[in-house]
Amino acid sequence: MKLLHHGAASGVTGSCHQLWLDSHHSILVDCGLFQGEDLARRQPPNLEIEFSLAGVEALIVTHCHIDHIGRIPYLLAAGFTGPIFCSKASAQLMPLILEDAVKLGFTRDRRLVDRFLALIQQRLKPLPYHRWHAIPENAPGMVRLRPAGHILGSAVVEIAMDRHRRVAFSGDLGCYDTPLLPDPDPPKRADLLVLEATYGNRNHEHRDKRNRRLRAILESTLADGGTTLIPAFSIGRTQELLYELEELLFQMLGEGALSKVPIVVDSPLAARITRSYRRLQTLWDSEAKERLRRGRHPLDFEQLITIEDHYQHQALVNRLQHSGEPAIVLAASGMCSGGRIVNYLKALAGDPRTDILFVGYQAPGTAGHKLQQLSRPGRVMIDNEPIQVNAQIHSLSGFSAHADQPDLVRFVSGMTLPPTTIRLVHGTPMAQKGLATRLKRAIPGVKVELAALIRHGSRQNAPA
């Protein structure tokens, strides 16, 4: 088997893996955007497709986060003409994400954007979970998707290269007992498992503990009369936070100000995706469906305010800056590298009554990572401006959409037959090393490879 990594070999962005089905045909699993230091390390730092597409028959998408699909426009521009396989939910969400990406990175010309989206729709081949599907006729192999528990529509990808050989790609795995989503579903067997390692050397907080901490942070903010800013990814994290906030407010109904504080989602994309999540209720887990049966609406409750218009956004930023009214604001981007969260940070980060709450991974080199590292008041470059930060900085690892080390080991241990080889990707070298050590103890005899240590020239490629 020949497997090349065109991204996410030693970092957590730019996921793109090329698997050869035979000597002439290959597939890509994901084609994501580089961000932060992962982008800066590219020489020159660009997003072009720098590998040959000869023999690439199909793209298989694990899920719709931008670090897994953000280079698809570049892939099409480079001449890729094959199908794009993904889950049915991802097929609904992907055009929304890519439309936003094209507007930000390429053009706002509506005619050109619509032409691009029409092309994407033509290429998309939605697949149900748990059913084998043939890869294009001129290539061998079959593909099957399984729930990954990361975001709605996320998938573990199984490739049957022939009757005997199988390769599985975890994509990004979610935590077990994640709100809204069923648990990750490992394949029965795989000769080679390509496994993410984002938090391969970390243990997350338990869900109950993180929710208690969330409540304490919000109550503190309200007591100070300030604003809680939560940089959140538009897809996945925003919906999970809304789900948990609805439960928190339900528990505290009538107990004080927290039950009345406005919860603001200030992101047009997040608003559209949340509406899609509501339409896809059949994919929710049993806990979420039970709330619906009891007449509660986890993603659409009384205190929820959605801001889509830019003028409404700017008016709210100004109001919070000058009024001192308490609010909980969820805004993109999740790593503070762009989007509406930037305006909130510029206006409110200097106020000591402000709380900035990180609930997901912050890639090194991003503004979010620099903020997260502050242990005392100081200056941080945000949108190329030095911003004085006097706000309180918090991190809740338990809200991560990525499995931690115990959950990653649990996923592999859940396979009926352990894999012969595990290739670790989508993690720093330290995270990969930590997970490799734990996997070798848990699964005696397994061969664990670190993609971070496999380099050929300027690319992160190697035969499996």
DAURTA-V174282 format. One record per pair of residues at least 4 apart in sequence whose ideal C-beta (glycine too) atoms are under 6 Angstrom apart, sorted by the first residue. I is the first residue (numbers start at 1). GAP is how many residues later the second one is. If there is no record, write none. Layout:
BEGIN
((I & GAP) (I & GAP))
END
This chain:
BEGIN
((1 & 463) (2 & 18) (2 & 461) (3 & 16) (3 & 461) (4 & 14) (4 & 457) (5 & 4) (5 & 12) (5 & 446) (5 & 455) (5 & 456) (6 & 10) (6 & 45) (7 & 7) (7 & 8) (7 & 9) (8 & 6) (8 & 7) (8 & 417) (8 & 418) (9 & 416) (9 & 442) (9 & 451) (10 & 419) (10 & 442) (11 & 27) (12 & 186) (12 & 351) (12 & 414) (13 & 21) (13 & 22) (13 & 25) (13 & 54) (13 & 350) (14 & 18) (14 & 20) (14 & 24) (15 & 15) (15 & 17) (15 & 52) (15 & 53) (16 & 14) (16 & 15) (17 & 12) (18 & 8) (18 & 10) (19 & 8) (20 & 6) (21 & 4) (21 & 118) (21 & 119) (21 & 120) (21 & 140) (22 & 118) (24 & 31) (25 & 30) (25 & 32) (25 & 114) (26 & 29) (26 & 30) (27 & 31) (28 & 28) (28 & 31) (29 & 31) (29 & 128) (29 & 140) (30 & 32) (30 & 38) (31 & 40) (31 & 41) (31 & 44) (32 & 35) (32 & 36) (32 & 38) (33 & 33) (33 & 34) (33 & 37) (33 & 38) (34 & 4) (34 & 5) (35 & 4) (35 & 328) (36 & 327) (36 & 328) (36 & 329) (36 & 330) (37 & 327) (37 & 328) (39 & 6) (40 & 5) (40 & 325) (47 & 24) (47 & 27) (49 & 25) (49 & 26) (49 & 29) (53 & 26) (53 & 27) (57 & 25) (57 & 79) (57 & 82) (58 & 24) (58 & 25) (58 & 77) (58 & 78) (59 & 25) (60 & 25) (60 & 97) (61 & 8) (61 & 25) (61 & 29) (62 & 6) (62 & 93) (62 & 95) (62 & 109) (63 & 5) (63 & 87) (63 & 88) (63 & 91) (63 & 108) (64 & 5) (64 & 26) (64 & 29) (64 & 30) (64 & 33) (64 & 171) (66 & 4) (70 & 31) (71 & 4) (75 & 5) (76 & 4) (83 & 40) (83 & 42) (84 & 39) (84 & 40) (85 & 40) (85 & 42) (86 & 4) (86 & 5) (87 & 58) (87 & 66) (87 & 68) (88 & 38) (89 & 63) (89 & 64) (89 & 191) (89 & 194) (90 & 4) (90 & 63) (91 & 33) (91 & 35) (92 & 184) (93 & 60) (93 & 183) (94 & 4) (95 & 4) (95 & 22) (95 & 25) (96 & 176) (99 & 18) (100 & 169) (101 & 4) (102 & 4) (102 & 11) (102 & 14) (103 & 5) (107 & 5) (127 & 6) (127 & 18) (129 & 16) (129 & 18) (132 & 10) (132 & 12) (133 & 10) (134 & 8) (135 & 4) (135 & 6) (135 & 8) (141 & 18) (141 & 20) (142 & 18) (143 & 16) (144 & 14) (145 & 10) (146 & 10) (146 & 39) (147 & 35) (147 & 38) (148 & 6) (148 & 7) (148 & 8) (148 & 23) (148 & 25) (148 & 36) (149 & 25) (149 & 29) (149 & 32) (149 & 34) (149 & 35) (150 & 4) (150 & 22) (150 & 24) (150 & 251) (151 & 84) (151 & 85) (152 & 125) (152 & 128) (152 & 131) (156 & 14) (157 & 12) (158 & 10) (158 & 29) (159 & 8) (160 & 6) (161 & 4) (165 & 26) (166 & 24) (166 & 25) (167 & 25) (168 & 19) (168 & 22) (168 & 25) (169 & 25) (170 & 25) (170 & 26) (172 & 24) (172 & 230) (173 & 11) (173 & 23) (173 & 230) (173 & 238) (174 & 4) (174 & 7) (174 & 227) (175 & 228) (175 & 232) (176 & 7) (176 & 231) (177 & 30) (179 & 61) (179 & 64) (180 & 63) (180 & 104) (180 & 108) (181 & 104) (182 & 103) (184 & 227) (186 & 225) (186 & 228) (186 & 229) (188 & 228) (189 & 228) (190 & 229) (191 & 229) (192 & 229) (192 & 272) (193 & 226) (193 & 229) (194 & 229) (194 & 231) (195 & 227) (195 & 229) (196 & 230) (197 & 227) (197 & 230) (197 & 234) (197 & 235) (197 & 238) (198 & 204) (198 & 228) (198 & 229) (199 & 203) (199 & 205) (200 & 205) (200 & 227) (200 & 231) (200 & 232) (200 & 234) (200 & 235) (201 & 230) (201 & 233) (202 & 202) (203 & 201) (204 & 193) (204 & 194) (204 & 196) (204 & 200) (205 & 4) (205 & 5) (205 & 192) (205 & 193) (210 & 186) (210 & 188) (213 & 183) (215 & 33) (217 & 138) (217 & 177) (218 & 10) (218 & 40) (221 & 5) (221 & 7) (221 & 134) (222 & 35) (222 & 104) (224 & 129) (225 & 99) (225 & 101) (226 & 127) (226 & 128) (227 & 93) (227 & 100) (227 & 121) (227 & 127) (228 & 100) (228 & 127) (228 & 129) (229 & 100) (229 & 115) (229 & 127) (230 & 100) (230 & 127) (231 & 103) (231 & 105) (231 & 110) (231 & 137) (232 & 5) (232 & 6) (232 & 98) (232 & 102) (233 & 4) (233 & 101) (234 & 4) (234 & 33) (234 & 35) (234 & 36) (234 & 39) (234 & 98) (235 & 38) (236 & 165) (237 & 123) (238 & 32) (238 & 92) (239 & 35) (239 & 38) (241 & 4) (242 & 57) (243 & 55) (245 & 18) (246 & 52) (246 & 55) (249 & 10) (252 & 6) (252 & 7) (253 & 6) (261 & 65) (262 & 41) (262 & 43) (262 & 65) (263 & 40) (263 & 41) (263 & 65) (264 & 41) (264 & 63) (264 & 65) (265 & 5) (265 & 41) (265 & 65) (266 & 41) (266 & 47) (266 & 63) (266 & 65) (266 & 74) (267 & 64) (267 & 65) (268 & 40) (271 & 35) (271 & 37) (274 & 25) (277 & 22) (278 & 21) (284 & 4) (284 & 5) (291 & 5) (291 & 7) (297 & 4) (307 & 5) (307 & 6) (313 & 27) (317 & 26) (317 & 27) (317 & 30) (319 & 4) (321 & 26) (331 & 9) (331 & 10) (331 & 13) (332 & 7) (333 & 4) (333 & 5) (333 & 6) (334 & 26) (335 & 27) (335 & 28) (335 & 31) (335 & 33) (336 & 5) (336 & 31) (336 & 32) (337 & 29) (337 & 30) (342 & 41) (344 & 4) (345 & 4) (345 & 37) (346 & 41) (348 & 6) (349 & 38) (349 & 40) (349 & 42) (350 & 38) (350 & 40) (352 & 38) (354 & 37) (355 & 37) (356 & 35) (356 & 37) (357 & 37) (358 & 14) (358 & 37) (359 & 37) (359 & 40) (360 & 40) (362 & 4) (362 & 6) (362 & 7) (362 & 10) (364 & 5) (367 & 15) (370 & 10) (371 & 9) (372 & 23) (374 & 4) (374 & 15) (374 & 19) (377 & 13) (379 & 7) (379 & 9) (380 & 7) (380 & 9) (381 & 5) (382 & 5) (403 & 4) (403 & 5) (405 & 30) (405 & 33) (409 & 4) (409 & 29) (409 & 33) (418 & 25) (418 & 28) (421 & 26) (422 & 26) (423 & 26) (423 & 28) (424 & 8) (424 & 11) (424 & 26) (425 & 26) (427 & 4) (427 & 5) (429 & 23) (432 & 18) (432 & 20) (436 & 12) (439 & 4) (439 & 9) (440 & 8) (454 & 8) (455 & 5) (456 & 5))
END
